[in-house]
């Protein structure tokens, strides 16, 4: 149980990749190869627990979350007046971006505090 909680960001990102893959497959009838790659990368990270690659993944997730937040703000500004749809857009988009930022922060904290494994 402790191991699952410790690796929760990786499991959540794997779940999102699976969800995106299945959603694209059902809606468009296409295979989303990017999500297959993301799933493979996250599975490899769970197995090998490479410190530097974990930091890299955390940074990428954080930057993508920030970019998505900026995209939400840009779309919000396109509304001529504040409506319920505009409020829904800014609320849902901000919460999703915040969730991504929290995942990135947890991964960065975890892998920055991890000690390097030195082979003797």
C-alpha positions in Angstrom: 0.0 0.0 0.0 2.8 2.4 0.9 4.4 1.7 -2.5 1.2 2.6 -4.3 0.9 5.9 -2.5 4.6 6.7 -3.1 4.2 6.1 -6.8 0.8 7.8 -7.1 1.8 10.5 -9.6 3.1 7.9 -12.0 0.0 5.8 -11.7 -2.2 8.8 -12.3 -0.3 9.8 -15.4 -0.5 6.2 -16.7 -4.2 6.3 -16.1 -4.6 9.5 -18.0 -2.6 8.0 -20.9 -4.8 5.0 -20.9 -8.0 7.1 -20.8 -6.7 9.3 -23.7 -5.8 6.3 -25.7 -9.2 4.6 -25.2 -11.1 7.8 -25.8 -9.3 8.5 -29.1 -9.8 4.9 -30.1 -13.6 5.0 -29.4 -14.4 8.5 -30.7 -12.1 8.8 -33.7 -11.4 5.1 -34.4 -7.6 5.9 -34.4 -4.7 4.6 -32.4 -3.0 7.3 -30.4 0.6 6.3 -30.6 1.8 9.2 -28.4 -0.2 7.8 -25.4 1.4 4.4 -26.0 4.8 6.0 -25.8 3.8 8.0 -22.6 2.5 4.8 -21.1 5.7 2.9 -21.9 7.8 5.7 -20.5 5.8 5.9 -17.2 6.0 2.1 -16.9 9.7 2.2 -17.4 10.0 4.9 -14.8 8.1 2.8 -12.3 10.4 -0.1 -12.9 13.8 1.6 -13.0 13.1 4.7 -10.8 15.8 6.8 -12.5 16.3 10.0 -10.5 17.2 12.2 -13.5 14.5 10.9 -15.7 12.0 11.4 -13.0 13.0 15.0 -12.6 12.8 15.4 -16.3 9.3 14.0 -16.4 8.2 16.2 -13.5 9.5 19.3 -15.3 7.8 18.3 -18.6 4.5 17.7 -16.8 4.8 21.1 -15.0 5.6 23.0 -18.2 2.7 21.3 -20.1 0.4 22.2 -17.2 1.5 25.8 -17.3 1.0 25.9 -21.0 -2.5 24.4 -20.7 -3.3 27.1 -18.1 -2.2 29.8 -20.5 -4.4 28.2 -23.2 -7.4 28.3 -20.9 -6.8 32.0 -20.1 -6.5 32.7 -23.8 -9.8 31.0 -24.6 -11.4 32.7 -21.6 -10.4 36.1 -23.0 -12.2 35.3 -26.3 -15.6 35.4 -24.5 -17.2 38.9 -25.1 -19.0 38.7 -21.8 -18.8 36.5 -18.7 -21.3 33.7 -19.1 -21.8 30.4 -17.4 -19.8 28.7 -20.2 -16.9 31.1 -19.6 -17.0 30.4 -15.8 -17.1 26.6 -16.5 -14.1 26.9 -18.9 -12.0 28.8 -16.4 -13.0 26.6 -13.5 -12.5 23.2 -15.1 -9.4 24.3 -17.0 -7.8 25.8 -13.9 -8.5 22.8 -11.8 -7.0 20.4 -14.4 -3.9 22.6 -14.8 -3.6 22.8 -11.0 -3.8 19.0 -10.7 -1.0 18.7 -13.3 1.1 21.2 -11.5 0.6 19.3 -8.2 1.6 16.0 -9.9 4.7 17.7 -11.2 5.6 19.2 -7.8 5.2 15.8 -6.1 7.3 14.1 -8.7 10.0 16.8 -8.5 10.0 16.6 -4.7 10.2 12.9 -4.7 13.1 12.6 -7.2 15.1 15.6 -6.0 15.2 13.9 -2.5 16.0 10.5 -3.9 19.6 9.4 -3.4 21.6 8.1 -6.4 22.1 4.3 -6.4 25.9 3.7 -6.7 27.0 0.3 -8.0 30.0 -1.1 -6.2 
